[in-house]
Amino acid sequence: MMSIVVNSKKAMVGSMLVRQLGPRFIATIAPATETRASGFAAEWGKVPARIGGARNASTAAVAEANAEVKKKEVVGDNLESGGGKNEGLVSYWGVEPVKLTKEDGTEWKWRSFRRRYGCRAMMLETVAAVPGMVGGMLLHLKSLRRFEHSGGWIKTLLEEAENERMHLMTFMEVAKPKWYERALVFAVQGVFFNAYFLAYLASPKFAHRVVGYLEEEAIHSYTEFLKELDKGVIENVPAPAIAIDYWRLPADSTLRDVVMVVRADEAHHRDVNHFASDIHYQGNELKAAPAPLGYH
């Protein structure tokens, strides 16, 4: 009796194994996953990550395969819709950018503040002219309180502020700011003046370092300005008369010449403020080192 029971149990287990594992080893038709993998086997670069594991698979190959599938799907949709076009939009977003047009049907070119480098320079100069005035003013009051010289730093910082103001006057002639841009200048200048005043009182080393980095950003902005001028995106108009008089430029100078000298000024201001911050970093006051006079 016991042998009959054991044999029946073995038969049951054997039949279960055949039902579960039989299709993998006995079936004449391979499973779908194996067929899919073998279909890509000829092109190893496009095999999905399941072959060799996700860690060993090439993400570039997967992206290429997905892009190819996406392109085929979009092209197929276009052909089915009856458009007769063989080109499709290959984009994971699937949305074509909207083009804004005017009432007459012409394309409306978005002239935001970011792309109008003249107005961007104007806004930059309204902020850049503040630190020199604040630093010079505080050093001036300190010199009066202590009855001591400043080592020429009062003159240096005030010259920096005056130079930045002339940058502003120059780009006012070029950009012709709108009323809302003038209002934005009021807001930004009011906030930045008070913030920088408190920062300079707390740590002149920090304040001068911040200005050094701001001047570096100004250099980058004017470099992009020059690229746009060279490409012809921005018209290289004649230089304003105020710029010719201030920088003693030739009479036939252009806007590009003005941007070049303005960028050179910003590079000088960057070096001066980093130098001032280094003096404070060493535990000294500005009067301990001669100020770089005579540039302007």
C-alpha positions, 0 to 999 in steps of 0.5 A: 500500500505504501509503495502505491501511495509513493508512486502516485505522489511521484507521478503527481510531482512529475506531471506538475513539473512537466506542465510548468517547465515543459514549454521552456524545454519541449515546446517547438515555439520559443517564448516571446521574450526569447524571440524578441531577444534573438531578433535583436541579437544581430545588432548587439548595440540595440539589445535591450537591458534585459540581456546581460542585466541592467548594469552591463547594458549600454544606456546609449544603445537603449536610448537609440533604440527607443528613439528609433521606435518613437520615430517609427510610431510617429511616422506611422501615425502621420501616414495613417492620418492621410497627411502623406508626409514621410517626416515625423516629429521625433520628440519625447514631448511630442509637442511642436513649439508654438510660433507666435505671429502678429496680426499681419501674419508675420512672426513675432520675435520675442524681445525679452529683457534677457535677450536685449543686451542693451537693457541687460547692461543698463540694469547691470550697471545700476547695480554695479555702481552701488558698491563703489559708492557705499564702500567709498562713503563708509571709508570716507566716514571712517577716515573722518572719525579716526583722523587717518588716511585711507591709502587712496582707497576712497578715491579708487572706490569712488572712481569705480562708482563714477565709471559704472555710472558712465557705463549706465549713461552710455547704454541709456543712449543705446537701449532706450529703456521702457517705463517698467524697466525704469521702475525695476531699476528703482526696486532693485537699487533700493534693495541692493543698496541697503543689503550691500550697506549692511554687508559692508558694515558686517564684513568688508572682506565678504562685500568686496568678494561678492562684487568681484564675482558680480564683475565676473558675471558682467564680463561674461554678459559683455562677452555674449554681447560681443558675440551677438554683435559679431553674428549680426544679431545686434546692429553695430550702430555708431558709438554714442557721443558720450562714450566717445568723449569719456573714453576718448575713442576715435570719431568713427567708433561703433557700439562694438568698440564701446562694449570692448572698453566697458568690458575692460573696465569691468575686468579692472573692477573685478581685480580691484575688489578681489585684491581688496578682499584679499587684504582683509582676508590677511587680517589687514585694513585697506590702507595697509596696501596702496590703492591701484590709482590712475586707471580711469 
